[in-house]
Amino acid sequence: MSTFRGTYTVLITPFTPDGSAIDVPALKKLVNWQIEQGIHGLIPLGSTGEFLSMSREERQLVTETVVCTANGRVPVLMGTGAEWTPECVELSKEAESMGADGVMIIPPFYSCPNEDELFAHYRAVGEAISIPIMIYNNPATANVDLLPKTVARLSQIDTVSYIKESTLEVTRVRDIIELCGDRMNVFAGILGYESFWLGACGWVAVASNLLPSQCAQMFEAAADRLDRDAALALYRQILPVVRAVGGPHYVAASKAGLSMMGLDVGIPRAPRLPLADDLHHVLRHELEKLNVLNSFQH
């Protein structure tokens, strides 16, 4: 397995109009479009994929659909986070058996585990699977902060070799690389452009649900060609959409945007609500400026 790098879309999950089921044809179409647009990898069943609002069987269906549709063209890392360690182990083993290239695991999000508990949790998963683990630091949702020194300890687990770093402290990238060396590969979770210049090897992006080509090109300009001017120009171009799909409306905005672009993916499941009208107008305006509103009509 080659090293994961590049812009990876943390993929939304399309639902049928009444929200009762996974819209498998829409999911296949989204995966194919993402790959055709040049995305470097896909991460279904993250927070943006509404994994906590789905049944075990639905999660299996998403895994099977994305892995089979991608068919080895790009890496697929499945979100397998769970509050209970044995469940996380089971979900991760299942993802591996279904052909996932790796897993992304947020810390247990209710129990607020301490460092010893975090180490035991990730070690249990790491000993149960042979594919890489991307740990996911998002203190706003997990109620625990994977500080660089904690990440360094977790990097001692053989399969823990990636981190999605989703704080607004870009110096985390610097500190993790300094403490972990080549044992840990850093993906930005929010500050993609900023993190590339400190050594991040990728970006797990929400905005690439809507702008996979532009988000992938920004990584290539910054990380592959070290072309600051080109990367910054792309960053400024996509920034309004990055902002529009950030914050508490990330699921609703991503789904609304795809629908505006011609792929109906349904609305979020409760308790999330559809995107409010005022935010809908702002997002539509930004997508119109980028000339992507008819992306799925060609």
C-alpha positions as a Python dict, from the first residue, in 0.01 Angstrom:
ca = {
    (1, 'M'): (0, 0, 0),
    (2, 'S'): (141, 332, -104),
    (3, 'T'): (134, 624, 137),
    (4, 'F'): (-193, 813, 152),
    (5, 'R'): (-155, 1173, 42),
    (6, 'G'): (-358, 1445, -125),
    (7, 'T'): (-708, 1581, -85),
    (8, 'Y'): (-956, 1325, 48),
    (9, 'T'): (-1328, 1401, 52),
    (10, 'V'): (-1507, 1322, 377),
    (11, 'L'): (-1808, 1206, 182),
    (12, 'I'): (-2172, 1290, 246),
    (13, 'T'): (-2422, 1002, 249),
    (14, 'P'): (-2709, 1043, 1),
    (15, 'F'): (-3052, 950, 135),
    (16, 'T'): (-3379, 896, -47),
    (17, 'P'): (-3616, 1197, -42),
    (18, 'D'): (-3802, 1073, 266),
    (19, 'G'): (-3474, 999, 444),
    (20, 'S'): (-3564, 636, 506),
    (21, 'A'): (-3286, 469, 307),
    (22, 'I'): (-2945, 510, 146),
    (23, 'D'): (-2976, 633, -213),
    (24, 'V'): (-2731, 384, -365),
    (25, 'P'): (-2749, 512, -726),
    (26, 'A'): (-2677, 867, -605),
    (27, 'L'): (-2385, 743, -393),
    (28, 'K'): (-2235, 557, -690),
    (29, 'K'): (-2274, 863, -909),
    (30, 'L'): (-2111, 1083, -646),
    (31, 'V'): (-1814, 846, -606),
    (32, 'N'): (-1757, 820, -982),
    (33, 'W'): (-1781, 1197, -1022),
    (34, 'Q'): (-1537, 1260, -738),
    (35, 'I'): (-1281, 1030, -897),
    (36, 'E'): (-1337, 1171, -1247),
    (37, 'Q'): (-1280, 1519, -1101),
    (38, 'G'): (-937, 1416, -975),
    (39, 'I'): (-993, 1364, -601),
    (40, 'H'): (-709, 1171, -437),
    (41, 'G'): (-911, 965, -189),
    (42, 'L'): (-1249, 918, -20),
    (43, 'I'): (-1352, 889, 344),
    (44, 'P'): (-1714, 781, 386),
    (45, 'L'): (-1888, 753, 724),
    (46, 'G'): (-1715, 1046, 885),
    (47, 'S'): (-1909, 1317, 1064),
    (48, 'T'): (-2010, 1464, 727),
    (49, 'G'): (-2139, 1120, 631),
    (50, 'E'): (-2381, 1121, 929),
    (51, 'F'): (-2248, 788, 1058),
    (52, 'L'): (-2417, 833, 1395),
    (53, 'S'): (-2756, 867, 1226),
    (54, 'M'): (-2734, 533, 1046),
    (55, 'S'): (-2794, 169, 1131),
    (56, 'R'): (-2518, -91, 1124),
    (57, 'E'): (-2667, -236, 807),
    (58, 'E'): (-2668, 105, 640),
    (59, 'R'): (-2305, 158, 731),
    (60, 'Q'): (-2224, -177, 572),
    (61, 'L'): (-2413, -77, 257),
    (62, 'V'): (-2219, 250, 230),
    (63, 'T'): (-1889, 65, 276),
    (64, 'E'): (-1973, -195, 14),
    (65, 'T'): (-2101, 64, -234),
    (66, 'V'): (-1808, 303, -207),
    (67, 'V'): (-1536, 36, -205),
    (68, 'C'): (-1686, -147, -502),
    (69, 'T'): (-1754, 171, -700),
    (70, 'A'): (-1408, 314, -637),
    (71, 'N'): (-1268, -24, -741),
    (72, 'G'): (-912, 61, -641),
    (73, 'R'): (-896, 385, -840),
    (74, 'V'): (-840, 590, -523),
    (75, 'P'): (-790, 487, -159),
    (76, 'V'): (-1103, 450, 52),
    (77, 'L'): (-1075, 500, 429),
    (78, 'M'): (-1389, 413, 620),
    (79, 'G'): (-1497, 598, 930),
    (80, 'T'): (-1529, 335, 1204),
    (81, 'G'): (-1558, 550, 1515),
    (82, 'A'): (-1763, 420, 1806),
    (83, 'E'): (-1801, 497, 2174),
    (84, 'W'): (-1747, 135, 2283),
    (85, 'T'): (-1405, -11, 2204),
    (86, 'P'): (-1526, -363, 2106),
    (87, 'E'): (-1771, -205, 1862),
    (88, 'C'): (-1495, 9, 1710),
    (89, 'V'): (-1278, -302, 1674),
    (90, 'E'): (-1562, -491, 1506),
    (91, 'L'): (-1644, -207, 1267),
    (92, 'S'): (-1277, -173, 1173),
    (93, 'K'): (-1233, -546, 1112),
    (94, 'E'): (-1546, -541, 900),
    (95, 'A'): (-1419, -246, 695),
    (96, 'E'): (-1093, -428, 629),
    (97, 'S'): (-1274, -746, 528),
    (98, 'M'): (-1490, -545, 285),
    (99, 'G'): (-1187, -403, 108),
    (100, 'A'): (-1125, -65, 273),
    (101, 'D'): (-770, 66, 238),
    (102, 'G'): (-771, 219, 587),
    (103, 'V'): (-998, 343, 864),
    (104, 'M'): (-1048, 683, 1024),
    (105, 'I'): (-1131, 672, 1394),
    (106, 'I'): (-1247, 961, 1608),
    (107, 'P'): (-1189, 910, 1984),
    (108, 'P'): (-1483, 787, 2193),
    (109, 'F'): (-1699, 1098, 2198),
    (110, 'Y'): (-1893, 1077, 2521),
    (111, 'S'): (-1668, 919, 2781),
    (112, 'C'): (-1389, 1181, 2752),
    (113, 'P'): (-1110, 920, 2775),
    (114, 'N'): (-775, 1009, 2929),
    (115, 'E'): (-447, 935, 2755),
    (116, 'D'): (-414, 581, 2891),
    (117, 'E'): (-770, 502, 2783),
    (118, 'L'): (-712, 649, 2439),
    (119, 'F'): (-398, 441, 2399),
    (120, 'A'): (-582, 123, 2502),
    (121, 'H'): (-869, 203, 2264),
    (122, 'Y'): (-651, 259, 1958),
    (123, 'R'): (-416, -27, 2047),
    (124, 'A'): (-712, -267, 2059),
    (125, 'V'): (-810, -166, 1707),
    (126, 'G'): (-451, -160, 1584),
    (127, 'E'): (-392, -516, 1702),
    (128, 'A'): (-709, -637, 1531),
    (129, 'I'): (-646, -503, 1179),
    (130, 'S'): (-355, -472, 938),
    (131, 'I'): (-469, -166, 738),
    (132, 'P'): (-361, 185, 842),
    (133, 'I'): (-551, 384, 1104),
    (134, 'M'): (-604, 756, 1068),
    (135, 'I'): (-677, 899, 1413),
    (136, 'Y'): (-906, 1199, 1406),
    (137, 'N'): (-855, 1495, 1634),
    (138, 'N'): (-1168, 1708, 1658),
    (139, 'P'): (-1206, 1835, 2015),
    (140, 'A'): (-1526, 2021, 1928),
    (141, 'T'): (-1713, 1696, 1864),
    (142, 'A'): (-1511, 1432, 2050),
    (143, 'N'): (-1477, 1624, 2379),
    (144, 'V'): (-1113, 1519, 2394),
    (145, 'D'): (-807, 1686, 2242),
    (146, 'L'): (-534, 1467, 2097),
    (147, 'L'): (-241, 1686, 2194),
    (148, 'P'): (85, 1640, 2003),
    (149, 'K'): (245, 1450, 2293),
    (150, 'T'): (-55, 1214, 2299),
    (151, 'V'): (-31, 1170, 1923),
    (152, 'A'): (337, 1082, 1964),
    (153, 'R'): (243, 806, 2207),
    (154, 'L'): (-31, 676, 1978),
    (155, 'S'): (215, 669, 1688),
    (156, 'Q'): (397, 388, 1869),
    (157, 'I'): (107, 162, 1767),
    (158, 'D'): (219, 6, 1438),
    (159, 'T'): (-96, 69, 1235),
    (160, 'V'): (-159, 422, 1370),
    (161, 'S'): (24, 616, 1102),
    (162, 'Y'): (-209, 904, 1002),
    (163, 'I'): (-390, 1184, 1179),
    (164, 'K'): (-666, 1416, 1066),
    (165, 'E'): (-587, 1728, 1268),
    (166, 'S'): (-903, 1940, 1294),
    (167, 'T'): (-820, 2218, 1533),
    (168, 'L'): (-763, 2576, 1424),
    (169, 'E'): (-406, 2563, 1558),
    (170, 'V'): (-190, 2514, 1253),
    (171, 'T'): (121, 2479, 1472),
    (172, 'R'): (-14, 2134, 1566),
    (173, 'V'): (109, 2013, 1227),
    (174, 'R'): (461, 2135, 1305),
    (175, 'D'): (461, 1987, 1655),
    (176, 'I'): (324, 1647, 1553),
    (177, 'I'): (584, 1609, 1279),
    (178, 'E'): (859, 1719, 1520),
    (179, 'L'): (755, 1468, 1787),
    (180, 'C'): (659, 1175, 1563),
    (181, 'G'): (895, 1201, 1267),
    (182, 'D'): (804, 956, 991),
    (183, 'R'): (578, 754, 1223),
    (184, 'M'): (286, 992, 1163),
    (185, 'N'): (152, 1148, 844),
    (186, 'V'): (-55, 1460, 903),
    (187, 'F'): (-373, 1543, 714),
    (188, 'A'): (-533, 1879, 779),
    (189, 'G'): (-899, 1867, 876),
    (190, 'I'): (-978, 2237, 842),
    (191, 'L'): (-667, 2440, 756),
    (192, 'G'): (-568, 2265, 435),
    (193, 'Y'): (-376, 2538, 258),
    (194, 'E'): (-204, 2660, 574),
    (195, 'S'): (-104, 2309, 684),
    (196, 'F'): (63, 2210, 356),
    (197, 'W'): (342, 2460, 414),
    (198, 'L'): (421, 2305, 753),
    (199, 'G'): (452, 1954, 616),
    (200, 'A'): (98, 1813, 603),
    (201, 'C'): (72, 1544, 337),
    (202, 'G'): (-301, 1579, 284),
    (203, 'W'): (-633, 1743, 355),
    (204, 'V'): (-953, 1570, 463),
    (205, 'A'): (-1194, 1819, 315),
    (206, 'V'): (-1566, 1889, 342),
    (207, 'A'): (-1561, 2144, 60),
    (208, 'S'): (-1438, 1883, -187),
    (209, 'N'): (-1783, 1724, -177),
    (210, 'L'): (-1869, 2021, -401),
    (211, 'L'): (-1531, 2121, -546),
    (212, 'P'): (-1319, 1806, -575),
    (213, 'S'): (-1117, 1928, -872),
    (214, 'Q'): (-1026, 2264, -720),
    (215, 'C'): (-945, 2116, -378),
    (216, 'A'): (-725, 1848, -534),
    (217, 'Q'): (-549, 2102, -754),
    (218, 'M'): (-473, 2322, -455),
    (219, 'F'): (-292, 2034, -286),
    (220, 'E'): (-100, 1954, -603),
    (221, 'A'): (7, 2317, -646),
    (222, 'A'): (123, 2349, -285),
    (223, 'A'): (262, 2005, -199),
    (224, 'D'): (374, 1866, -536),
    (225, 'R'): (492, 2178, -719),
    (226, 'L'): (560, 2413, -424),
    (227, 'D'): (387, 2682, -629),
    (228, 'R'): (273, 2927, -366),
    (229, 'D'): (109, 3169, -608),
    (230, 'A'): (-101, 2904, -782),
    (231, 'A'): (-200, 2739, -454),
    (232, 'L'): (-297, 3070, -297),
    (233, 'A'): (-504, 3170, -601),
    (234, 'L'): (-697, 2843, -579),
    (235, 'Y'): (-739, 2883, -204),
    (236, 'R'): (-886, 3229, -244),
    (237, 'Q'): (-1116, 3097, -514),
    (238, 'I'): (-1261, 2816, -302),
    (239, 'L'): (-1252, 2993, 36),
    (240, 'P'): (-1613, 3122, 24),
    (241, 'V'): (-1735, 2765, -27),
    (242, 'V'): (-1499, 2632, 241),
    (243, 'R'): (-1659, 2884, 479),
    (244, 'A'): (-2013, 2808, 361),
    (245, 'V'): (-1978, 2435, 432),
    (246, 'G'): (-1789, 2490, 758),
    (247, 'G'): (-1923, 2531, 1109),
    (248, 'P'): (-2243, 2370, 1231),
    (249, 'H'): (-2408, 2352, 887),
    (250, 'Y'): (-2144, 2137, 719),
    (251, 'V'): (-2376, 1845, 643),
    (252, 'A'): (-2678, 2052, 543),
    (253, 'A'): (-2470, 2289, 328),
    (254, 'S'): (-2282, 2010, 152),
    (255, 'K'): (-2607, 1830, 68),
    (256, 'A'): (-2780, 2149, -41),
    (257, 'G'): (-2484, 2239, -262),
    (258, 'L'): (-2484, 1902, -439),
    (259, 'S'): (-2856, 1933, -502),
    (260, 'M'): (-2798, 2281, -652),
    (261, 'M'): (-2531, 2126, -874),
    (262, 'G'): (-2771, 1865, -1010),
    (263, 'L'): (-2729, 1562, -782),
    (264, 'D'): (-3019, 1519, -539),
    (265, 'V'): (-2875, 1361, -226),
    (266, 'G'): (-3166, 1429, 8),
    (267, 'I'): (-3153, 1627, 329),
    (268, 'P'): (-2977, 1550, 658),
    (269, 'R'): (-3138, 1314, 905),
    (270, 'A'): (-3284, 1451, 1225),
    (271, 'P'): (-3193, 1620, 1447),
    (272, 'R'): (-3015, 1811, 1172),
    (273, 'L'): (-3238, 2039, 965),
    (274, 'P'): (-3207, 2137, 597),
    (275, 'L'): (-3001, 2445, 519),
    (276, 'A'): (-3181, 2769, 608),
    (277, 'D'): (-3296, 2988, 320),
    (278, 'D'): (-3054, 3273, 384),
    (279, 'L'): (-2754, 3037, 391),
    (280, 'H'): (-2893, 2857, 87),
    (281, 'H'): (-2885, 3182, -112),
    (282, 'V'): (-2527, 3258, -5),
    (283, 'L'): (-2402, 2913, -104),
    (284, 'R'): (-2585, 2920, -438),
    (285, 'H'): (-2430, 3257, -515),
    (286, 'E'): (-2078, 3127, -447),
    (287, 'L'): (-2131, 2811, -654),
    (288, 'E'): (-2269, 3021, -937),
    (289, 'K'): (-1957, 3239, -934),
    (290, 'L'): (-1747, 2923, -971),
    (291, 'N'): (-1966, 2803, -1259),
    (292, 'V'): (-2033, 2462, -1105),
    (293, 'L'): (-2412, 2467, -1071),
    (294, 'N'): (-2458, 2230, -1367),
    (295, 'S'): (-2180, 1989, -1276),
    (296, 'F'): (-2402, 1681, -1289),
    (297, 'Q'): (-2586, 1775, -1610),
    (298, 'H'): (-2294, 1716, -1844),
}
